[in-house]
């Protein structure tokens, strides 16, 4: 029989990519605790892969700051430094602001409609205090803009920083409030109006406000 050639082909993920993604997720959500020692043989068995992709993944995770490798001794999950939010969010805010500026020239009505729809879902999650779901939708909102900006360097750096944001959220360093709903609406309006300076300012403020809220929570 003739084999169709125009069907969608599934993306193949290498053993290393799969191991990296899973280990990173376990560190982010606390399945692998801060300070926990990691055994590559046990991890390989759990993920059904050889030790090589596990070791390669751990090396990448060390570069990202999620684990610390002590040659000949042990590999440990890094501790969560909640104060790192003050170093993490400014560069992410700058990249997100630049993405919003670059996205303007690539915008379509479909993208605007999608952002509006996502913000409605975000609002519902915040109002019902489903903050984990709200975080996922917030990421989706910002990722749309990063994708439309179509800059591979920004895309890569944002992905790396965003993983640390996710980890801080799981360890109660970042909260999402109703202010973000309004800021998202203003971002969408600025994009509609093709106002690069305004959208950059609002986007940057949307991210940096989390630092103020973090210090506010600490002082209470």
N, C-alpha and C positions, 0 to 999 in steps of 0.2 A: 504494500500500500504506500502511496506517496506521503511523505512526512511534511507537515506544515512548517514553513520556515519563518512565518511572520508572527508567531505567537510570542507572548512576553516570556522572557527567560528569567528564571529566578537568579537573584544575586548570590554569588558564591562567596561565603565568608571563610577565610582561612582559619586554621586551628588557632593561630596566634591572635588574630583579630577577635575570634570568639572568646578565647581565654581572657584577653585584655578587657573586653567589654564586660564580661561577667565579673572578673575580679574588681574592676573599677566600681561597678555597681554595688558589689558587696561591701566595699570600703565606704562608699558614699552613704549607703543606707544603714551602716552599722552592723551588718551581718558579720563582717570581720571587724572586731573592736579596735579602737585606737590602742596602740601598744602591743597588740597581739602578734605573737611570733608565727610566721608562715612557713609551712613545710611544703616544698615543691612536689615531693612525692605524693603527699596527701591531696594536694590541690589537683595534681594530674589525674589521680584516681577519681576524684569527685567530678571532674569535667570530662573524663573519658578521653584524655589526650596524653601524649608523651610528656616528659619533663622539659623538653626543649622549648615548646611554645610557652610553657609556664615561666621558664627562666627569662625568655625574651620579653614576655609581658611584664614581669616584675621589674626588668630593667627600664622599660618605658614608664612604668608607674613611678619608679624612683625619679626619673627626669621630671615628671609632673608633680612630684612632691607628695605622693600618696603612700609610698613606702620608703624605708631606709634600709639599704643593704650593707651588712657588715661582713666583708669577705672572710670566709673560713669560719664564721660564727653563726649569724642568723640574719633573717630578713624580718623586719617588723613594720606593722602599719604605723604610720606617723600619728602623733597626737593631733587633736583638733585644737587649733589656736583661734579662738573666737575673735581675738583682737585683729586677726589677719584681714578682717573685713575692710579695715581702713586702708590696707594696701591693695586688696583685691579689686574693690569696686571702682576706684578712679580710672585705671586703664580700661576696664570693661565698659565703663560709662563713655569714655572717649571713643572706643571702637564702635559702640552702638550708635553714638551720635553721628559719627562719620558714615556709618552704614545708612542711616536715615537720609543724610544728605545725598549720598550716591544713588539711593533708591529712587529719588524723585524723577530722574530722567528715564527710568525703566518702568514707571508705574502704569498700571492699567486699571480700568474700572472694576475688573474682576478681583484684582488684588485689594483694592479699597473695600469692596463688599466683603471679602474674606476677612480682612482685619476687623471690620465692624461686627461681623458674626462671631469671631473669636472673642472680642471684647464683651459681647453679650454673655457668652458662656463663662468668661472670667468673672464677670459681675455676679452671676448666679452662684458661682462657687464661693466667692468671697462673702456674699450675703448669707449663705447657708453655713459658713465657717468650715467649708471643706478645703482647708488650706493646702493639703497635699495636691489635690486636683487643681486648685488655683495656681499652684507653682508650675505644674505641667502645662497649663493653658497659657500662663504668662510667658514661659519659654517658647511656646508655639508662636505667640504673637510676635515676639522679638526675632525669632528665627526666620519668620516670613520676610521681615525687612532685611535681615542679613542676607538671605538667599537672593532677594531681588537686587540688592546692591552688587551681587555677582563679582566679589573680589575674593579669590581663593586664600589670600594671606589673612584677611580679616576673618574669613570663615574658620580657618584653622585656629587662630588665636582665641576667637570667641568660644569655640568648642572646648578648648582647654580650660579657660577661665570659668566657663559656665559649670563645668564639673565640680569645681571647688565651691561655687555658689550653692549648688545642690547639696553638697555635704554640709555646709554651714546651716542650711535650712533644716536638714534632718537633725542637727544638733542644736536647734532652737536659737540660732543667732540672727535669723532673718525672718521677718514677718511680712505678710501682705495685707494691705489695708484698702479701704474704700478710696483713698486718695489716688491709688494706682488706676482705678477705673476711669476717673476723670482725666488723669494724665494721658492714658491711652487714647481717650476721645480727642484730646487736644493734639496728640501726635497725628492721629488720622486726619484731622482738619487741616493741620499744617502741611501734611503731605498732599492733600487735595488742592490746597492753595499754592503748591509748589514753592513754599517759603522755606528755603534751606536753613537760613539763620535761626528762624523760630523753631523748626522741628529739631534742630541740633541742640538748642538750649533746653527744650522741654524733655527731650530724651535723656540728656545728661542729668538733669535734675531728678528725673524718675529713678535713676539708679543711685545717685548720691544720697537721696533722701533716706535710704535704708541705713546709711552710716549714722545719721542723726537719730533715727529711731532706735538703733542698737544702743547708742550711748544714753539715750533717754530711758530705756528699759533698765540699764545697768544702775542708773542713779536712783531708781525708784525702789 
